Amino acid sequence: MAASVTMPDVGANMTKTQGGEHTAPLTLRKRIGSTTFLVSVRFSSTSTETLEDKIHRLIQREVDKVA
């Protein structure tokens, strides 16, 4: 069965960045059985770490825990 993800309106959850502009977080809604999970994701406009770097760091952290 394919999973479906819907994105609700996030206008009410606007956040203000350092530069003063407002951005809405990416919000995902996933229903599994009778439980609905809401996940909000925000990205920093000043971050120097790429998504690839972040994933590598998270995987390395998990490997270090197991070792």
mmCIF file of the N, C-alpha and C atoms, coordinates in Angstrom:
data_MODEL
# 
_entry.id   MODEL 
# 
loop_
_atom_site.group_PDB 
_atom_site.id 
_atom_site.type_symbol 
_atom_site.label_atom_id 
_atom_site.label_alt_id 
_atom_site.label_comp_id 
_atom_site.label_asym_id 
_atom_site.label_entity_id 
_atom_site.label_seq_id 
_atom_site.pdbx_PDB_ins_code 
_atom_site.Cartn_x 
_atom_site.Cartn_y 
_atom_site.Cartn_z 
_atom_site.occupancy 
_atom_site.B_iso_or_equiv 
_atom_site.pdbx_formal_charge 
_atom_site.auth_seq_id 
_atom_site.auth_comp_id 
_atom_site.auth_asym_id 
_atom_site.auth_atom_id 
_atom_site.pdbx_PDB_model_num 
ATOM 1   N N  . MET A 1 1  ? 0.847  -1.173 0.000  1.00 0.00 ? 1  MET A N  1 
ATOM 2   C CA . MET A 1 1  ? 0.000  0.000  0.000  1.00 0.00 ? 1  MET A CA 1 
ATOM 3   C C  . MET A 1 1  ? 0.896  1.241  0.000  1.00 0.00 ? 1  MET A C  1 
ATOM 4   N N  . ALA A 1 2  ? 0.629  2.166  -0.868 1.00 0.00 ? 2  ALA A N  1 
ATOM 5   C CA . ALA A 1 2  ? 1.426  3.384  -0.961 1.00 0.00 ? 2  ALA A CA 1 
ATOM 6   C C  . ALA A 1 2  ? 1.044  4.355  0.146  1.00 0.00 ? 2  ALA A C  1 
ATOM 7   N N  . ALA A 1 3  ? 2.043  5.016  0.721  1.00 0.00 ? 3  ALA A N  1 
ATOM 8   C CA . ALA A 1 3  ? 1.802  6.002  1.771  1.00 0.00 ? 3  ALA A CA 1 
ATOM 9   C C  . ALA A 1 3  ? 1.413  7.326  1.128  1.00 0.00 ? 3  ALA A C  1 
ATOM 10  N N  . SER A 1 4  ? 0.498  8.029  1.760  1.00 0.00 ? 4  SER A N  1 
ATOM 11  C CA . SER A 1 4  ? 0.143  9.348  1.248  1.00 0.00 ? 4  SER A CA 1 
ATOM 12  C C  . SER A 1 4  ? 0.475  10.388 2.300  1.00 0.00 ? 4  SER A C  1 
ATOM 13  N N  . VAL A 1 5  ? 1.014  11.484 1.845  1.00 0.00 ? 5  VAL A N  1 
ATOM 14  C CA . VAL A 1 5  ? 1.378  12.586 2.727  1.00 0.00 ? 5  VAL A CA 1 
ATOM 15  C C  . VAL A 1 5  ? 0.659  13.818 2.213  1.00 0.00 ? 5  VAL A C  1 
ATOM 16  N N  . THR A 1 6  ? -0.048 14.506 3.112  1.00 0.00 ? 6  THR A N  1 
ATOM 17  C CA . THR A 1 6  ? -0.730 15.732 2.726  1.00 0.00 ? 6  THR A CA 1 
ATOM 18  C C  . THR A 1 6  ? -0.087 16.902 3.452  1.00 0.00 ? 6  THR A C  1 
ATOM 19  N N  . MET A 1 7  ? -0.104 18.042 2.815  1.00 0.00 ? 7  MET A N  1 
ATOM 20  C CA . MET A 1 7  ? 0.482  19.237 3.412  1.00 0.00 ? 7  MET A CA 1 
ATOM 21  C C  . MET A 1 7  ? -0.637 20.227 3.700  1.00 0.00 ? 7  MET A C  1 
ATOM 22  N N  . PRO A 1 8  ? -0.952 20.452 5.000  1.00 0.00 ? 8  PRO A N  1 
ATOM 23  C CA . PRO A 1 8  ? -2.004 21.401 5.350  1.00 0.00 ? 8  PRO A CA 1 
ATOM 24  C C  . PRO A 1 8  ? -1.539 22.843 5.178  1.00 0.00 ? 8  PRO A C  1 
ATOM 25  N N  . ASP A 1 9  ? -2.491 23.765 5.255  1.00 0.00 ? 9  ASP A N  1 
ATOM 26  C CA . ASP A 1 9  ? -2.170 25.185 5.191  1.00 0.00 ? 9  ASP A CA 1 
ATOM 27  C C  . ASP A 1 9  ? -1.313 25.560 6.394  1.00 0.00 ? 9  ASP A C  1 
ATOM 28  N N  . VAL A 1 10 ? -0.170 26.205 6.159  1.00 0.00 ? 10 VAL A N  1 
ATOM 29  C CA . VAL A 1 10 ? 0.734  26.545 7.253  1.00 0.00 ? 10 VAL A CA 1 
ATOM 30  C C  . VAL A 1 10 ? 0.862  28.055 7.442  1.00 0.00 ? 10 VAL A C  1 
ATOM 31  N N  . GLY A 1 11 ? -0.043 28.807 6.881  1.00 0.00 ? 11 GLY A N  1 
ATOM 32  C CA . GLY A 1 11 ? 0.030  30.262 6.963  1.00 0.00 ? 11 GLY A CA 1 
ATOM 33  C C  . GLY A 1 11 ? 0.049  30.803 8.383  1.00 0.00 ? 11 GLY A C  1 
ATOM 34  N N  . ALA A 1 12 ? -0.628 30.145 9.306  1.00 0.00 ? 12 ALA A N  1 
ATOM 35  C CA . ALA A 1 12 ? -0.695 30.614 10.683 1.00 0.00 ? 12 ALA A CA 1 
ATOM 36  C C  . ALA A 1 12 ? 0.604  30.362 11.442 1.00 0.00 ? 12 ALA A C  1 
ATOM 37  N N  . ASN A 1 13 ? 1.472  29.543 10.905 1.00 0.00 ? 13 ASN A N  1 
ATOM 38  C CA . ASN A 1 13 ? 2.709  29.186 11.588 1.00 0.00 ? 13 ASN A CA 1 
ATOM 39  C C  . ASN A 1 13 ? 3.925  29.905 11.012 1.00 0.00 ? 13 ASN A C  1 
ATOM 40  N N  . MET A 1 14 ? 3.751  31.117 10.562 1.00 0.00 ? 14 MET A N  1 
ATOM 41  C CA . MET A 1 14 ? 4.855  31.859 9.968  1.00 0.00 ? 14 MET A CA 1 
ATOM 42  C C  . MET A 1 14 ? 5.912  32.168 11.020 1.00 0.00 ? 14 MET A C  1 
ATOM 43  N N  . THR A 1 15 ? 7.178  32.119 10.615 1.00 0.00 ? 15 THR A N  1 
ATOM 44  C CA . THR A 1 15 ? 8.269  32.477 11.508 1.00 0.00 ? 15 THR A CA 1 
ATOM 45  C C  . THR A 1 15 ? 9.065  33.614 10.886 1.00 0.00 ? 15 THR A C  1 
ATOM 46  N N  . LYS A 1 16 ? 9.686  34.422 11.725 1.00 0.00 ? 16 LYS A N  1 
ATOM 47  C CA . LYS A 1 16 ? 10.447 35.565 11.250 1.00 0.00 ? 16 LYS A CA 1 
ATOM 48  C C  . LYS A 1 16 ? 11.928 35.214 11.258 1.00 0.00 ? 16 LYS A C  1 
ATOM 49  N N  . THR A 1 17 ? 12.612 35.461 10.142 1.00 0.00 ? 17 THR A N  1 
ATOM 50  C CA . THR A 1 17 ? 14.040 35.174 10.049 1.00 0.00 ? 17 THR A CA 1 
ATOM 51  C C  . THR A 1 17 ? 14.831 36.394 10.488 1.00 0.00 ? 17 THR A C  1 
ATOM 52  N N  . GLN A 1 18 ? 16.152 36.232 10.591 1.00 0.00 ? 18 GLN A N  1 
ATOM 53  C CA . GLN A 1 18 ? 17.013 37.336 11.021 1.00 0.00 ? 18 GLN A CA 1 
ATOM 54  C C  . GLN A 1 18 ? 16.903 38.531 10.093 1.00 0.00 ? 18 GLN A C  1 
ATOM 55  N N  . GLY A 1 19 ? 16.708 38.275 8.814  1.00 0.00 ? 19 GLY A N  1 
ATOM 56  C CA . GLY A 1 19 ? 16.589 39.363 7.850  1.00 0.00 ? 19 GLY A CA 1 
ATOM 57  C C  . GLY A 1 19 ? 15.247 40.059 7.896  1.00 0.00 ? 19 GLY A C  1 
ATOM 58  N N  . GLY A 1 20 ? 14.306 39.533 8.692  1.00 0.00 ? 20 GLY A N  1 
ATOM 59  C CA . GLY A 1 20 ? 13.012 40.166 8.840  1.00 0.00 ? 20 GLY A CA 1 
ATOM 60  C C  . GLY A 1 20 ? 11.920 39.552 7.982  1.00 0.00 ? 20 GLY A C  1 
ATOM 61  N N  . GLU A 1 21 ? 12.278 38.748 6.972  1.00 0.00 ? 21 GLU A N  1 
ATOM 62  C CA . GLU A 1 21 ? 11.245 38.160 6.135  1.00 0.00 ? 21 GLU A CA 1 
ATOM 63  C C  . GLU A 1 21 ? 10.585 36.983 6.850  1.00 0.00 ? 21 GLU A C  1 
ATOM 64  N N  . HIS A 1 22 ? 9.348  36.707 6.498  1.00 0.00 ? 22 HIS A N  1 
ATOM 65  C CA . HIS A 1 22 ? 8.598  35.628 7.131  1.00 0.00 ? 22 HIS A CA 1 
ATOM 66  C C  . HIS A 1 22 ? 8.595  34.408 6.222  1.00 0.00 ? 22 HIS A C  1 
ATOM 67  N N  . THR A 1 23 ? 8.812  33.256 6.815  1.00 0.00 ? 23 THR A N  1 
ATOM 68  C CA . THR A 1 23 ? 8.754  32.016 6.063  1.00 0.00 ? 23 THR A CA 1 
ATOM 69  C C  . THR A 1 23 ? 7.897  31.013 6.818  1.00 0.00 ? 23 THR A C  1 
ATOM 70  N N  . ALA A 1 24 ? 7.187  30.183 6.096  1.00 0.00 ? 24 ALA A N  1 
ATOM 71  C CA . ALA A 1 24 ? 6.351  29.152 6.707  1.00 0.00 ? 24 ALA A CA 1 
ATOM 72  C C  . ALA A 1 24 ? 7.144  27.853 6.780  1.00 0.00 ? 24 ALA A C  1 
ATOM 73  N N  . PRO A 1 25 ? 7.035  27.125 7.880  1.00 0.00 ? 25 PRO A N  1 
ATOM 74  C CA . PRO A 1 25 ? 7.708  25.826 7.947  1.00 0.00 ? 25 PRO A CA 1 
ATOM 75  C C  . PRO A 1 25 ? 7.003  24.835 7.029  1.00 0.00 ? 25 PRO A C  1 
ATOM 76  N N  . LEU A 1 26 ? 7.747  23.868 6.549  1.00 0.00 ? 26 LEU A N  1 
ATOM 77  C CA . LEU A 1 26 ? 7.168  22.783 5.781  1.00 0.00 ? 26 LEU A CA 1 
ATOM 78  C C  . LEU A 1 26 ? 6.518  21.841 6.788  1.00 0.00 ? 26 LEU A C  1 
ATOM 79  N N  . THR A 1 27 ? 5.232  21.596 6.656  1.00 0.00 ? 27 THR A N  1 
ATOM 80  C CA . THR A 1 27 ? 4.513  20.734 7.591  1.00 0.00 ? 27 THR A CA 1 
ATOM 81  C C  . THR A 1 27 ? 3.947  19.548 6.841  1.00 0.00 ? 27 THR A C  1 
ATOM 82  N N  . LEU A 1 28 ? 4.271  18.363 7.314  1.00 0.00 ? 28 LEU A N  1 
ATOM 83  C CA . LEU A 1 28 ? 3.786  17.133 6.710  1.00 0.00 ? 28 LEU A CA 1 
ATOM 84  C C  . LEU A 1 28 ? 2.848  16.428 7.677  1.00 0.00 ? 28 LEU A C  1 
ATOM 85  N N  . ARG A 1 29 ? 1.789  15.831 7.153  1.00 0.00 ? 29 ARG A N  1 
ATOM 86  C CA . ARG A 1 29 ? 0.829  15.094 7.967  1.00 0.00 ? 29 ARG A CA 1 
ATOM 87  C C  . ARG A 1 29 ? 0.803  13.664 7.446  1.00 0.00 ? 29 ARG A C  1 
ATOM 88  N N  . LYS A 1 30 ? 0.999  12.699 8.343  1.00 0.00 ? 30 LYS A N  1 
ATOM 89  C CA . LYS A 1 30 ? 1.018  11.279 7.979  1.00 0.00 ? 30 LYS A CA 1 
ATOM 90  C C  . LYS A 1 30 ? 0.145  10.517 8.955  1.00 0.00 ? 30 LYS A C  1 
ATOM 91  N N  . ARG A 1 31 ? -0.811 9.771  8.432  1.00 0.00 ? 31 ARG A N  1 
ATOM 92  C CA . ARG A 1 31 ? -1.698 8.977  9.277  1.00 0.00 ? 31 ARG A CA 1 
ATOM 93  C C  . ARG A 1 31 ? -1.278 7.513  9.191  1.00 0.00 ? 31 ARG A C  1 
ATOM 94  N N  . ILE A 1 32 ? -1.015 6.913  10.344 1.00 0.00 ? 32 ILE A N  1 
ATOM 95  C CA . ILE A 1 32 ? -0.692 5.499  10.440 1.00 0.00 ? 32 ILE A CA 1 
ATOM 96  C C  . ILE A 1 32 ? -1.686 4.898  11.422 1.00 0.00 ? 32 ILE A C  1 
ATOM 97  N N  . GLY A 1 33 ? -2.565 4.053  10.909 1.00 0.00 ? 33 GLY A N  1 
ATOM 98  C CA . GLY A 1 33 ? -3.627 3.502  11.752 1.00 0.00 ? 33 GLY A CA 1 
ATOM 99  C C  . GLY A 1 33 ? -4.530 4.615  12.243 1.00 0.00 ? 33 GLY A C  1 
ATOM 100 N N  . SER A 1 34 ? -4.724 4.704  13.548 1.00 0.00 ? 34 SER A N  1 
ATOM 101 C CA . SER A 1 34 ? -5.588 5.752  14.104 1.00 0.00 ? 34 SER A CA 1 
ATOM 102 C C  . SER A 1 34 ? -4.779 6.937  14.641 1.00 0.00 ? 34 SER A C  1 
ATOM 103 N N  . THR A 1 35 ? -3.479 6.954  14.348 1.00 0.00 ? 35 THR A N  1 
ATOM 104 C CA . THR A 1 35 ? -2.607 8.037  14.831 1.00 0.00 ? 35 THR A CA 1 
ATOM 105 C C  . THR A 1 35 ? -2.194 8.923  13.662 1.00 0.00 ? 35 THR A C  1 
ATOM 106 N N  . THR A 1 36 ? -2.327 10.230 13.833 1.00 0.00 ? 36 THR A N  1 
ATOM 107 C CA . THR A 1 36 ? -1.888 11.190 12.833 1.00 0.00 ? 36 THR A CA 1 
ATOM 108 C C  . THR A 1 36 ? -0.637 11.886 13.344 1.00 0.00 ? 36 THR A C  1 
ATOM 109 N N  . PHE A 1 37 ? 0.418  11.860 12.551 1.00 0.00 ? 37 PHE A N  1 
ATOM 110 C CA . PHE A 1 37 ? 1.677  12.498 12.908 1.00 0.00 ? 37 PHE A CA 1 
ATOM 111 C C  . PHE A 1 37 ? 1.814  13.786 12.117 1.00 0.00 ? 37 PHE A C  1 
ATOM 112 N N  . LEU A 1 38 ? 2.139  14.878 12.789 1.00 0.00 ? 38 LEU A N  1 
ATOM 113 C CA . LEU A 1 38 ? 2.427  16.155 12.139 1.00 0.00 ? 38 LEU A CA 1 
ATOM 114 C C  . LEU A 1 38 ? 3.903  16.462 12.354 1.00 0.00 ? 38 LEU A C  1 
ATOM 115 N N  . VAL A 1 39 ? 4.608  16.727 11.269 1.00 0.00 ? 39 VAL A N  1 
ATOM 116 C CA . VAL A 1 39 ? 6.033  17.029 11.351 1.00 0.00 ? 39 VAL A CA 1 
ATOM 117 C C  . VAL A 1 39 ? 6.261  18.373 10.686 1.00 0.00 ? 39 VAL A C  1 
ATOM 118 N N  . SER A 1 40 ? 6.837  19.313 11.433 1.00 0.00 ? 40 SER A N  1 
ATOM 119 C CA . SER A 1 40 ? 7.170  20.629 10.885 1.00 0.00 ? 40 SER A CA 1 
ATOM 120 C C  . SER A 1 40 ? 8.669  20.717 10.692 1.00 0.00 ? 40 SER A C  1 
ATOM 121 N N  . VAL A 1 41 ? 9.073  21.210 9.530  1.00 0.00 ? 41 VAL A N  1 
ATOM 122 C CA . VAL A 1 41 ? 10.489 21.312 9.191  1.00 0.00 ? 41 VAL A CA 1 
ATOM 123 C C  . VAL A 1 41 ? 10.792 22.753 8.835  1.00 0.00 ? 41 VAL A C  1 
ATOM 124 N N  . ARG A 1 42 ? 11.839 23.265 9.441  1.00 0.00 ? 42 ARG A N  1 
ATOM 125 C CA . ARG A 1 42 ? 12.295 24.626 9.122  1.00 0.00 ? 42 ARG A CA 1 
ATOM 126 C C  . ARG A 1 42 ? 13.741 24.553 8.657  1.00 0.00 ? 42 ARG A C  1 
ATOM 127 N N  . PHE A 1 43 ? 14.105 25.376 7.704  1.00 0.00 ? 43 PHE A N  1 
ATOM 128 C CA . PHE A 1 43 ? 15.458 25.411 7.185  1.00 0.00 ? 43 PHE A CA 1 
ATOM 129 C C  . PHE A 1 43 ? 16.067 26.772 7.491  1.00 0.00 ? 43 PHE A C  1 
ATOM 130 N N  . SER A 1 44 ? 17.293 26.762 7.965  1.00 0.00 ? 44 SER A N  1 
ATOM 131 C CA . SER A 1 44 ? 17.982 28.002 8.282  1.00 0.00 ? 44 SER A CA 1 
ATOM 132 C C  . SER A 1 44 ? 18.547 28.623 7.005  1.00 0.00 ? 44 SER A C  1 
ATOM 133 N N  . SER A 1 45 ? 18.317 29.901 6.832  1.00 0.00 ? 45 SER A N  1 
ATOM 134 C CA . SER A 1 45 ? 18.869 30.592 5.664  1.00 0.00 ? 45 SER A CA 1 
ATOM 135 C C  . SER A 1 45 ? 20.341 30.916 5.864  1.00 0.00 ? 45 SER A C  1 
ATOM 136 N N  . THR A 1 46 ? 20.854 30.766 7.089  1.00 0.00 ? 46 THR A N  1 
ATOM 137 C CA . THR A 1 46 ? 22.260 31.067 7.366  1.00 0.00 ? 46 THR A CA 1 
ATOM 138 C C  . THR A 1 46 ? 23.095 29.812 7.573  1.00 0.00 ? 46 THR A C  1 
ATOM 139 N N  . SER A 1 47 ? 22.507 28.653 7.391  1.00 0.00 ? 47 SER A N  1 
ATOM 140 C CA . SER A 1 47 ? 23.222 27.396 7.603  1.00 0.00 ? 47 SER A CA 1 
ATOM 141 C C  . SER A 1 47 ? 24.341 27.229 6.583  1.00 0.00 ? 47 SER A C  1 
ATOM 142 N N  . THR A 1 48 ? 25.448 26.666 7.026  1.00 0.00 ? 48 THR A N  1 
ATOM 143 C CA . THR A 1 48 ? 26.568 26.391 6.120  1.00 0.00 ? 48 THR A CA 1 
ATOM 144 C C  . THR A 1 48 ? 26.684 24.902 5.830  1.00 0.00 ? 48 THR A C  1 
ATOM 145 N N  . GLU A 1 49 ? 25.873 24.089 6.501  1.00 0.00 ? 49 GLU A N  1 
ATOM 146 C CA . GLU A 1 49 ? 25.909 22.645 6.321  1.00 0.00 ? 49 GLU A CA 1 
ATOM 147 C C  . GLU A 1 49 ? 24.906 22.244 5.241  1.00 0.00 ? 49 GLU A C  1 
ATOM 148 N N  . THR A 1 50 ? 25.365 21.457 4.251  1.00 0.00 ? 50 THR A N  1 
ATOM 149 C CA . THR A 1 50 ? 24.461 20.990 3.209  1.00 0.00 ? 50 THR A CA 1 
ATOM 150 C C  . THR A 1 50 ? 23.620 19.831 3.736  1.00 0.00 ? 50 THR A C  1 
ATOM 151 N N  . LEU A 1 51 ? 22.570 19.491 3.015  1.00 0.00 ? 51 LEU A N  1 
ATOM 152 C CA . LEU A 1 51 ? 21.742 18.358 3.403  1.00 0.00 ? 51 LEU A CA 1 
ATOM 153 C C  . LEU A 1 51 ? 22.576 17.080 3.416  1.00 0.00 ? 51 LEU A C  1 
ATOM 154 N N  . GLU A 1 52 ? 23.443 16.921 2.438  1.00 0.00 ? 52 GLU A N  1 
ATOM 155 C CA . GLU A 1 52 ? 24.325 15.747 2.388  1.00 0.00 ? 52 GLU A CA 1 
ATOM 156 C C  . GLU A 1 52 ? 25.219 15.691 3.623  1.00 0.00 ? 52 GLU A C  1 
ATOM 157 N N  . ASP A 1 53 ? 25.797 16.827 4.022  1.00 0.00 ? 53 ASP A N  1 
ATOM 158 C CA . ASP A 1 53 ? 26.641 16.884 5.226  1.00 0.00 ? 53 ASP A CA 1 
ATOM 159 C C  . ASP A 1 53 ? 25.840 16.495 6.465  1.00 0.00 ? 53 ASP A C  1 
ATOM 160 N N  . LYS A 1 54 ? 24.626 17.003 6.565  1.00 0.00 ? 54 LYS A N  1 
ATOM 161 C CA . LYS A 1 54 ? 23.791 16.731 7.730  1.00 0.00 ? 54 LYS A CA 1 
ATOM 162 C C  . LYS A 1 54 ? 23.451 15.243 7.828  1.00 0.00 ? 54 LYS A C  1 
ATOM 163 N N  . ILE A 1 55 ? 23.058 14.643 6.706  1.00 0.00 ? 55 ILE A N  1 
ATOM 164 C CA . ILE A 1 55 ? 22.723 13.213 6.705  1.00 0.00 ? 55 ILE A CA 1 
ATOM 165 C C  . ILE A 1 55 ? 23.949 12.388 7.065  1.00 0.00 ? 55 ILE A C  1 
ATOM 166 N N  . HIS A 1 56 ? 25.096 12.739 6.494  1.00 0.00 ? 56 HIS A N  1 
ATOM 167 C CA . HIS A 1 56 ? 26.340 12.028 6.813  1.00 0.00 ? 56 HIS A CA 1 
ATOM 168 C C  . HIS A 1 56 ? 26.649 12.125 8.306  1.00 0.00 ? 56 HIS A C  1 
ATOM 169 N N  . ARG A 1 57 ? 26.489 13.312 8.877  1.00 0.00 ? 57 ARG A N  1 
ATOM 170 C CA . ARG A 1 57 ? 26.756 13.517 10.302 1.00 0.00 ? 57 ARG A CA 1 
ATOM 171 C C  . ARG A 1 57 ? 25.808 12.684 11.167 1.00 0.00 ? 57 ARG A C  1 
ATOM 172 N N  . LEU A 1 58 ? 24.525 12.656 10.800 1.00 0.00 ? 58 LEU A N  1 
ATOM 173 C CA . LEU A 1 58 ? 23.554 11.880 11.570 1.00 0.00 ? 58 LEU A CA 1 
ATOM 174 C C  . LEU A 1 58 ? 23.840 10.381 11.492 1.00 0.00 ? 58 LEU A C  1 
ATOM 175 N N  . ILE A 1 59 ? 24.190 9.893  10.309 1.00 0.00 ? 59 ILE A N  1 
ATOM 176 C CA . ILE A 1 59 ? 24.532 8.472  10.167 1.00 0.00 ? 59 ILE A CA 1 
ATOM 177 C C  . ILE A 1 59 ? 25.781 8.156  10.967 1.00 0.00 ? 59 ILE A C  1 
ATOM 178 N N  . GLN A 1 60 ? 26.791 9.017  10.882 1.00 0.00 ? 60 GLN A N  1 
ATOM 179 C CA . GLN A 1 60 ? 28.039 8.786  11.623 1.00 0.00 ? 60 GLN A CA 1 
ATOM 180 C C  . GLN A 1 60 ? 27.778 8.760  13.122 1.00 0.00 ? 60 GLN A C  1 
ATOM 181 N N  . ARG A 1 61 ? 26.914 9.630  13.614 1.00 0.00 ? 61 ARG A N  1 
ATOM 182 C CA . ARG A 1 61 ? 26.573 9.661  15.026 1.00 0.00 ? 61 ARG A CA 1 
ATOM 183 C C  . ARG A 1 61 ? 25.936 8.333  15.463 1.00 0.00 ? 61 ARG A C  1 
ATOM 184 N N  . GLU A 1 62 ? 25.043 7.786  14.633 1.00 0.00 ? 62 GLU A N  1 
ATOM 185 C CA . GLU A 1 62 ? 24.404 6.506  14.944 1.00 0.00 ? 62 GLU A CA 1 
ATOM 186 C C  . GLU A 1 62 ? 25.418 5.371  14.926 1.00 0.00 ? 62 GLU A C  1 
ATOM 187 N N  . VAL A 1 63 ? 26.338 5.391  13.957 1.00 0.00 ? 63 VAL A N  1 
ATOM 188 C CA . VAL A 1 63 ? 27.378 4.357  13.877 1.00 0.00 ? 63 VAL A CA 1 
ATOM 189 C C  . VAL A 1 63 ? 28.275 4.411  15.105 1.00 0.00 ? 63 VAL A C  1 
ATOM 190 N N  . ASP A 1 64 ? 28.614 5.618  15.543 1.00 0.00 ? 64 ASP A N  1 
ATOM 191 C CA . ASP A 1 64 ? 29.463 5.776  16.730 1.00 0.00 ? 64 ASP A CA 1 
ATOM 192 C C  . ASP A 1 64 ? 28.768 5.254  17.982 1.00 0.00 ? 64 ASP A C  1 
ATOM 193 N N  . LYS A 1 65 ? 27.441 5.377  18.063 1.00 0.00 ? 65 LYS A N  1 
ATOM 194 C CA . LYS A 1 65 ? 26.689 4.863  19.218 1.00 0.00 ? 65 LYS A CA 1 
ATOM 195 C C  . LYS A 1 65 ? 26.778 3.347  19.285 1.00 0.00 ? 65 LYS A C  1 
ATOM 196 N N  . VAL A 1 66 ? 26.673 2.697  18.117 1.00 0.00 ? 66 VAL A N  1 
ATOM 197 C CA . VAL A 1 66 ? 26.665 1.224  18.053 1.00 0.00 ? 66 VAL A CA 1 
ATOM 198 C C  . VAL A 1 66 ? 28.056 0.658  18.296 1.00 0.00 ? 66 VAL A C  1 
ATOM 199 N N  . ALA A 1 67 ? 29.061 1.334  17.824 1.00 0.00 ? 67 ALA A N  1 
ATOM 200 C CA . ALA A 1 67 ? 30.448 0.825  17.923 1.00 0.00 ? 67 ALA A CA 1 
ATOM 201 C C  . ALA A 1 67 ? 30.985 0.857  19.327 1.00 0.00 ? 67 ALA A C  1 
# 
